[in-house]
Amino acid sequence: MPGGRLRERTSSQAERRTNHHQTTTTTAAAMPNYLTETLTSPFGELATNLSETELRETAYEILIGACRTTGGKPLTYISQSERNSERSAAPTPSLTSSASLQRSLTSTAASKVKKALGLRSSRRRKVSGESDSERVKKAVTIGELLRVQMGISEQTDSRVRRALLRVAAAQLGRRIESIVLPLEMLQQLKPSDFPNQGEYEAWQRRNLKLLEAGLLLHPLLPLDNADSDPQRLRKIIRGALEKPLETGKNNESMQALRSIVLSLACRKSFDGSVSETSHWADGFPLNLRIYQVLLEACFDVNDETSVIEEVDEVLELVKKTWVVLGMNQMLHNLCFLWILFNRYVVAGQVEADLLFAANNLLMEVEKDSKAMKDPDYSKILSSTLSAILGWAEKKLLAYHNYFNSDNTELMECVVSMGVLSAKIMVEDISQEYHKKRKEIDVAHERVDKYIRSSLRTAFVKIMEKVKLNKRSSNKNQQNQLPFLSILAQDVCTLAFSEKAIFSPILKRWHPLPAGVAVATLHSCYGNELKQFVSGIGELTPDILQVLKAAEKLEKDLVQIAVENSVESEDGGKSIIREMPPYEAESVVSNLVKSWIKTRIDRLKEWIDRNLQQEVWDPRVNKERFAPSAVEVLRIVDEALEAFFLLPISIHAALLPDLTNGIDRCLQNYVLKAKSGCGTRSTFVPSMPALTRCSTRSKFPGVFKKKEKLQMAQSRKSQVGTTNGNDSFGIPRLCCRINTLQHVRMELDVLAKRKIVHLRSSESPHVDNVSNGMGKTFELTAAACLEGIQQLCEVTAYKVIFNDLSHVLWDGLYVGEVSSSRIEPFLQELEHYLEVISLTVHDRVRTRVITEIMKASFDGFLLVLLAGGPARVFSPQDYEAIAEDFKFLTDLFWSNGDGLPTDLIEKFSATVKAILPLFHTDTDSLIEQFKYMTTESYGSAAKSKLPLPPTSGQWSSTEPNTLLRVLCYRNDETAAKFLKKTYNLPKKL
């Protein structure tokens, strides 16, 4: 068992140290004492201002009360160390007495407590000129020893004993745990028992504060909010703190105090049973603070790091206070553990025996924690172990700063305490929440963490030292390479030192301590190597020098890892996986990738900066595309050429990184070139609500000029417009289209040039790579196609619905058909077509004109089917409308010089199918509408015709299209049908 091994080691070590000079031994085992530490008590702070002196006097009173006897005068004893030198002295008759406070220890064997904890025996220092016989005469009782150890004056001791005799007389036959000691002391001691009134009043205040702490602030049993006694006691104590309390037996205030105190101290237990024990000093943390004071008496007042030889007898007496303080063996172990540990820390961490003793006691606490389920105990256990673990981990997370080959035993003890504390806490938490804790090896996990953290810290320290030495030498100031070479040597030295000194200790808790250590160092050095390489702009022979030093270091680290993993389950594979190799090719590859990233980042920045300045003016060059495109493609070409000039042999493997980065940059350029231009829906006006025709529409001139102007203005608010910036005018849109077409064509040129470069390089597998080069720049190619299509649509719909809205949407067929024909629209449209044809690239001209044709057909249908109440049509208007549409199609045919006939026929088919509806008689239209609606909605349309929704997909057989023809039919029959069926209004 690991705990047993450490206990045996510390015990034998204690014996071994006894035979050597104390100073030498202590110094060898001590940790470097950089700073005196203080620890926060895990027992918590008291809610009252009881001073250390007051707590000590209270503890002494409880101790004497618990040990009080009716024996005779004090009997003497000879101390343990003096007994060893006076074995021939005859025992005195008083040794037969059993009075605990007066017992002599001369015949007692060596301390069992010290032996169990691994503490060495100490020899009392001989006062200069003092003979053995004189020391024997100075022997005192165990009670006297305790008085001296606790710093209690003889006068105070006499007063306490006198008071306890009076209490015993008044409470005849009652045990110490059944009385409230401060209350009885207040009753029994008068001002005449004190040297002066001030000392009496201070003593009285102390006992009142003690009652307040034990009964009100830290009671064992929670106070009942409905009970008035706590409030009454607070009032009495407050008054007594201002004016001394009269403590006469028949005094009314004293009787009230007694009544309330006894009522609170003798309440029912948690299970409802009435106990004979008075609960006034057994609440947490008051009891622990008092008990802590008692345990401090185990340390020699003249040597704060030394446990007295009479510790067994002292603890035997101290344990008699358990009945008053509510203590037990488990709480005692926990408190004593903290006392030993805390004393080691605050005394400068020079007496290692105290830490070994604390560790051995911690093993007992581990056993206790498995059996003890009390929540108060768990809370104290957790806070105590947290403090120990925090202190231990501060050392262990950087153990190279605190330990060396001279104090490895101390390190083993600290690791043991840290691991054991963490393990107990994990198990305690899982028990508290009744969880099935996932099986984890706490020791392995913690030690793994310590190794990695400390090695990282040690690495940083070595690195700073190398840097400092390098600066002080004033050599190679501009050259970083020797730094990494020296660092590699020092890291290698650290690794072998770790393997020899610390790994054998840590192997007790971790199967592969040396492996974890070298894996950590491998990672630390690797990070520095990567950082170094990333700062180099080009490959040079000097880099190989660094890589050689790194390669040697890696070889040594891997060898240590392999040797350490011989007996491991996986043969060390897990550790080796943590050590990605420092491969030269990998470093070169990363260096080139970094170079590629820098080039791509520059390209991104350039694109963003120049696009902000781009004005998209087609007049700047004869090709009518943006100058920024020329510059972008030039930079891309330069990047490709520079890449193939790099002194490497892995061009083929890294070329996809470069081309993919260029592809994303060009895609970004294309996306930004078309961003902000809008879409077709940006410019198409929203359709007005359906209305029926007014009969006044039959008369000519019924729409006045003012009404036409108002309608035109109302439509402008519905037309999609730009923000007034001319950067989206038609010529500039054409320039954007030309730019995307130019980029698209240049992609093929770049791909071919790339293959030529690749085949002329010395890269292996060139043929395999070059065969797949045709698939490069796919993102940009797709973005160009999509962008050109979007810009063509935007250009078309902007021309028809924005630039020509005054002659189409606001002019065509407004009022009477005969007086508002299509000729003005055609004249202006023809001008736009000429400008666009001269501006856009030959390869996209047909696409742009086609989109304008489609947009004009959409606009024509929108006027007929959704032109609003300003437009009405009669069957007689059909010929003029059909003629106007023919004029429109002829414009795009342009006597055979325009778009192909089959293309015009394809996109005009919908309009040609709908136009005959405008000369169909009204009754037939109504019947056709009813039939198509019934067909669409089935039985739901038999009782009442539903209003067909607007789909935007016009068709001669679509109900909404038929309904719209009826809405704009200048006919009484149509108006009555719409009024009766849908109650449509005459105007908006």
TAUR-V737567 format. One record per backbone hydrogen bond with DSSP energy under -1.0 kcal/mol. NH is the residue of the N-H (numbers start at 0). CO is the residue of the C=O. E is the energy in kcal/mol with one decimal. If there is no record, write none. Layout:
[[NH	CO	E] [NH	CO	E]]
This chain:
[[4	0	-1.9] [5	1	-2.1] [6	2	-2.3] [7	3	-2.7] [8	4	-2.2] [9	5	-2.9] [10	6	-2.3] [11	7	-2.6] [12	8	-2.3] [13	9	-2.3] [14	10	-2.1] [15	11	-2.5] [16	12	-2.7] [17	13	-1.6] [19	16	-2.0] [24	20	-1.9] [25	21	-2.6] [26	22	-2.2] [27	23	-1.7] [28	24	-1.4] [29	25	-1.2] [30	348	-1.0] [33	31	-1.5] [49	47	-1.3] [54	50	-2.5] [55	51	-2.3] [56	52	-2.4] [57	53	-2.3] [58	54	-2.7] [59	55	-2.2] [60	56	-2.3] [61	57	-2.4] [62	58	-2.5] [63	59	-2.9] [64	60	-2.6] [65	61	-2.6] [66	62	-1.7] [82	78	-2.2] [83	79	-1.4] [88	85	-1.8] [94	91	-1.7] [95	92	-1.5] [96	93	-1.9] [107	104	-1.9] [114	110	-1.5] [115	111	-2.5] [116	112	-2.2] [117	113	-1.1] [118	113	-2.5] [129	126	-2.2] [134	130	-1.7] [135	131	-1.8] [136	132	-1.6] [138	135	-1.6] [142	100	-3.1] [144	140	-2.1] [145	141	-2.3] [146	142	-2.3] [147	143	-2.3] [148	144	-2.8] [149	145	-2.4] [150	147	-1.1] [151	146	-2.5] [156	152	-2.6] [157	153	-2.6] [158	154	-2.1] [159	155	-2.7] [160	156	-2.5] [161	157	-2.3] [162	158	-2.5] [163	159	-2.5] [164	160	-2.0] [165	161	-1.8] [166	162	-2.6] [167	163	-2.8] [168	164	-2.0] [169	165	-2.4] [170	166	-3.0] [173	170	-2.2] [177	174	-1.5] [178	175	-1.1] [183	179	-2.1] [184	180	-2.8] [185	181	-2.3] [186	182	-1.7] [187	183	-2.0] [188	184	-2.4] [192	189	-2.2] [193	190	-1.6] [199	195	-1.6] [200	196	-2.6] [201	197	-2.1] [202	198	-2.2] [203	199	-2.6] [204	200	-2.5] [205	201	-2.1] [206	202	-1.9] [207	203	-2.1] [208	204	-2.7] [209	205	-1.8] [210	206	-2.0] [211	207	-2.5] [212	208	-2.6] [213	209	-2.8] [214	210	-2.4] [215	211	-2.0] [216	211	-2.5] [217	212	-2.8] [226	223	-1.7] [231	227	-2.1] [232	228	-2.8] [233	229	-2.4] [234	230	-1.9] [235	231	-2.2] [236	232	-2.8] [237	233	-2.6] [238	234	-2.3] [239	235	-2.6] [240	236	-2.1] [242	238	-2.7] [250	247	-1.4] [254	250	-2.4] [255	251	-2.4] [256	252	-2.4] [257	253	-2.8] [258	254	-2.5] [259	255	-2.3] [260	256	-2.8] [261	257	-2.6] [262	258	-1.8] [263	259	-2.4] [264	260	-2.7] [265	261	-1.7] [268	272	-2.9] [271	268	-1.8] [277	176	-3.2] [278	264	-2.9] [279	277	-1.3] [286	282	-2.4] [288	284	-2.5] [289	285	-2.2] [290	286	-2.5] [291	287	-2.4] [292	288	-1.5] [293	289	-1.6] [294	290	-2.4] [295	291	-1.7] [296	293	-1.2] [297	294	-2.0] [298	295	-1.8] [299	305	-3.0] [302	299	-1.1] [305	302	-2.2] [307	297	-2.7] [310	307	-1.2] [313	309	-2.5] [314	310	-2.7] [315	311	-2.0] [316	312	-1.8] [317	313	-2.8] [318	314	-2.3] [319	316	-1.5] [320	317	-2.0] [321	318	-1.5] [324	320	-2.6] [325	321	-1.6] [326	321	-1.4] [331	327	-2.7] [332	328	-2.5] [333	329	-2.0] [334	330	-2.7] [335	331	-3.0] [336	332	-2.2] [337	333	-1.9] [338	334	-2.4] [339	335	-2.5] [340	336	-2.5] [341	337	-3.3] [342	338	-2.3] [343	339	-1.8] [344	340	-2.0] [345	341	-2.9] [346	342	-1.6] [347	344	-1.3] [348	343	-2.1] [351	349	-1.1] [353	350	-1.3] [355	351	-2.4] [356	352	-2.6] [357	353	-2.4] [358	354	-2.3] [359	355	-2.2] [360	356	-2.3] [361	357	-2.1] [362	358	-1.2] [364	360	-2.1] [365	361	-1.9] [366	362	-1.3] [367	363	-2.4] [368	364	-2.7] [370	367	-1.1] [371	367	-2.5] [377	373	-2.4] [378	374	-2.2] [379	375	-2.2] [380	376	-3.2] [381	377	-2.6] [382	378	-2.3] [383	379	-2.6] [384	380	-2.8] [385	381	-2.3] [386	382	-1.8] [387	383	-2.1] [388	384	-3.3] [389	385	-2.7] [390	386	-2.1] [391	387	-2.9] [392	388	-3.0] [393	389	-1.5] [394	390	-1.2] [395	391	-2.8] [396	392	-2.8] [398	395	-1.2] [400	397	-2.1] [402	398	-2.4] [406	403	-1.1] [410	406	-1.8] [411	407	-2.4] [412	408	-1.7] [413	409	-2.4] [414	410	-2.8] [415	411	-2.3] [416	412	-2.4] [417	413	-2.5] [418	414	-3.0] [419	415	-2.6] [420	416	-2.3] [421	417	-2.2] [422	418	-2.5] [423	419	-2.5] [424	420	-2.2] [425	421	-2.2] [426	422	-2.2] [427	423	-2.6] [428	424	-2.3] [429	425	-2.0] [430	426	-1.8] [431	427	-2.3] [432	428	-2.0] [434	429	-2.2] [436	434	-1.3] [441	439	-1.2] [444	440	-2.7] [445	441	-2.9] [446	442	-2.7] [447	443	-2.2] [448	444	-1.6] [449	445	-2.5] [450	446	-2.7] [451	447	-2.1] [452	448	-2.5] [453	449	-2.8] [454	450	-2.4] [455	451	-1.9] [456	452	-2.3] [457	453	-2.8] [458	454	-2.4] [459	455	-2.2] [460	456	-2.1] [461	457	-2.5] [462	458	-2.6] [463	459	-2.3] [464	460	-2.0] [465	461	-2.6] [466	462	-2.2] [467	463	-2.4] [468	464	-2.6] [469	465	-2.3] [470	466	-2.3] [471	467	-2.4] [472	468	-1.5] [478	475	-1.1] [483	479	-1.2] [484	480	-1.6] [485	481	-3.0] [486	482	-2.5] [487	483	-2.0] [488	484	-1.5] [489	485	-2.3] [490	486	-2.5] [491	487	-1.8] [492	488	-1.9] [493	489	-2.3] [494	490	-2.2] [495	491	-2.0] [496	492	-2.1] [497	493	-2.6] [498	494	-2.2] [499	495	-1.8] [500	496	-2.7] [502	497	-2.5] [505	501	-2.4] [506	502	-1.7] [507	504	-1.3] [508	505	-1.6] [509	505	-1.9] [515	511	-2.3] [516	512	-2.2] [517	513	-2.5] [518	514	-2.1] [519	515	-2.1] [520	516	-2.3] [521	517	-2.6] [522	518	-1.9] [523	519	-2.5] [524	520	-2.8] [525	521	-2.1] [526	522	-2.2] [527	523	-1.6] [528	524	-2.5] [529	525	-2.5] [530	526	-2.3] [531	527	-2.4] [532	528	-2.5] [533	529	-2.5] [535	532	-1.7] [542	539	-1.1] [545	541	-1.3] [546	542	-2.4] [547	543	-2.0] [548	544	-1.7] [549	545	-2.4] [550	546	-2.4] [551	547	-2.1] [552	548	-2.1] [553	549	-2.6] [554	550	-2.1] [555	551	-2.1] [556	552	-2.6] [557	553	-2.6] [558	554	-2.0] [559	555	-2.1] [560	556	-2.2] [561	557	-2.7] [562	558	-2.4] [563	559	-2.2] [567	564	-1.2] [572	569	-1.1] [575	571	-2.4] [576	572	-2.2] [577	574	-1.1] [578	575	-1.7] [582	580	-1.6] [586	582	-2.5] [587	583	-2.9] [588	584	-2.8] [589	585	-2.7] [590	586	-2.4] [591	587	-2.7] [592	588	-2.6] [593	589	-2.3] [594	590	-2.1] [595	591	-2.8] [596	592	-2.6] [597	593	-2.4] [598	594	-2.2] [599	595	-2.8] [600	596	-2.9] [601	597	-2.3] [602	598	-2.3] [603	599	-2.5] [604	600	-2.5] [605	601	-2.7] [606	602	-2.5] [607	603	-2.6] [608	604	-2.6] [609	605	-2.7] [610	606	-2.3] [611	607	-1.2] [613	609	-1.0] [619	616	-1.4] [623	620	-1.3] [630	626	-1.9] [631	627	-2.5] [632	628	-2.3] [633	629	-1.9] [634	630	-2.4] [635	631	-2.2] [636	632	-2.2] [637	633	-2.2] [638	634	-2.3] [639	635	-2.1] [640	636	-2.1] [641	637	-2.7] [642	638	-2.1] [643	639	-1.7] [645	642	-1.2] [647	645	-2.3] [653	649	-1.6] [654	650	-1.8] [657	653	-1.3] [658	654	-2.8] [659	655	-2.6] [660	656	-1.7] [661	657	-2.7] [662	658	-2.7] [663	659	-2.2] [664	660	-2.0] [665	661	-2.9] [666	662	-2.5] [667	663	-2.2] [668	664	-2.2] [669	665	-2.6] [670	666	-2.8] [671	667	-2.3] [672	668	-1.9] [673	669	-1.3] [676	673	-1.4] [681	678	-1.4] [682	679	-1.1] [683	679	-1.3] [691	984	-2.9] [696	693	-1.9] [697	694	-1.9] [698	695	-1.4] [701	698	-1.1] [707	703	-2.0] [708	704	-1.9] [709	705	-2.2] [710	706	-2.4] [711	707	-2.2] [712	708	-2.2] [713	709	-2.2] [714	710	-1.8] [715	711	-1.4] [717	714	-1.4] [727	724	-1.2] [728	725	-2.1] [732	728	-2.3] [733	729	-2.3] [734	730	-1.9] [735	731	-2.0] [736	732	-2.2] [737	733	-2.6] [738	734	-2.3] [739	735	-2.2] [740	736	-2.2] [741	737	-2.4] [742	738	-2.5] [743	739	-2.3] [744	740	-2.0] [745	741	-2.1] [746	742	-1.2] [749	745	-2.4] [750	746	-2.2] [751	747	-2.0] [752	748	-2.3] [753	749	-2.2] [754	750	-1.6] [755	751	-1.9] [756	752	-2.2] [757	753	-2.3] [758	754	-2.3] [759	755	-1.2] [760	757	-1.1] [768	764	-1.7] [769	765	-3.1] [770	766	-1.7] [771	768	-1.3] [772	769	-1.3] [774	771	-1.1] [775	772	-1.7] [780	776	-2.1] [781	777	-2.4] [782	778	-2.3] [783	779	-2.6] [784	780	-2.1] [785	781	-2.4] [786	782	-2.8] [787	783	-3.0] [788	784	-2.1] [789	785	-2.4] [790	786	-2.8] [791	787	-2.4] [792	788	-2.2] [793	789	-2.8] [794	790	-2.7] [795	791	-2.3] [796	792	-2.9] [797	793	-2.3] [798	794	-2.2] [799	795	-2.3] [800	796	-2.3] [801	797	-1.6] [802	797	-2.9] [803	798	-1.8] [807	803	-1.5] [809	804	-3.1] [811	807	-1.3] [812	819	-2.6] [813	810	-1.6] [814	869	-2.4] [819	816	-1.1] [825	821	-2.2] [826	822	-2.3] [827	823	-1.9] [828	824	-2.5] [829	825	-2.4] [830	826	-1.3] [831	827	-1.8] [832	828	-2.4] [833	829	-1.8] [834	830	-2.1] [835	831	-2.7] [836	832	-2.4] [837	833	-1.8] [838	834	-1.0] [839	835	-2.7] [843	840	-1.6] [847	843	-2.2] [848	844	-2.6] [849	845	-2.5] [850	846	-2.1] [851	847	-2.0] [852	848	-2.5] [853	849	-2.7] [854	850	-2.4] [855	851	-2.5] [856	852	-2.4] [857	853	-2.3] [858	854	-2.5] [859	855	-2.5] [860	856	-2.3] [861	857	-2.3] [862	858	-2.0] [863	859	-1.7] [864	860	-2.7] [865	861	-2.3] [870	867	-1.9] [872	967	-3.8] [876	873	-2.3] [877	874	-1.3] [880	876	-2.2] [881	877	-3.2] [882	878	-2.4] [883	879	-2.4] [884	880	-2.2] [885	881	-1.8] [886	882	-2.3] [887	883	-1.9] [888	884	-2.4] [889	885	-2.6] [890	886	-1.5] [891	887	-1.1] [892	888	-1.7] [893	889	-3.2] [896	893	-2.1] [897	892	-2.7] [898	891	-2.7] [903	899	-1.9] [904	900	-2.8] [905	901	-1.9] [906	902	-1.8] [907	903	-1.5] [911	907	-2.4] [912	908	-1.7] [913	909	-1.4] [914	910	-2.4] [916	913	-1.8] [917	914	-2.3] [918	915	-1.4] [924	920	-2.1] [925	921	-2.7] [926	922	-2.5] [927	923	-2.8] [928	924	-2.8] [929	925	-2.7] [930	926	-2.6] [931	927	-2.6] [932	928	-2.4] [933	929	-2.5] [934	930	-2.4] [935	931	-1.9] [936	932	-2.7] [937	933	-2.5] [939	936	-1.2] [940	937	-1.9] [941	938	-1.5] [953	951	-1.1] [957	954	-1.5] [961	957	-2.0] [962	958	-2.5] [963	959	-2.0] [964	960	-1.8] [965	961	-1.8] [966	962	-2.2] [967	963	-1.6] [968	965	-1.3] [969	872	-2.9] [970	968	-2.0] [974	970	-2.1] [975	971	-2.6] [976	972	-2.3] [977	973	-2.4] [978	974	-2.2] [979	975	-2.9] [980	976	-2.9] [981	977	-1.9] [983	977	-1.2]]
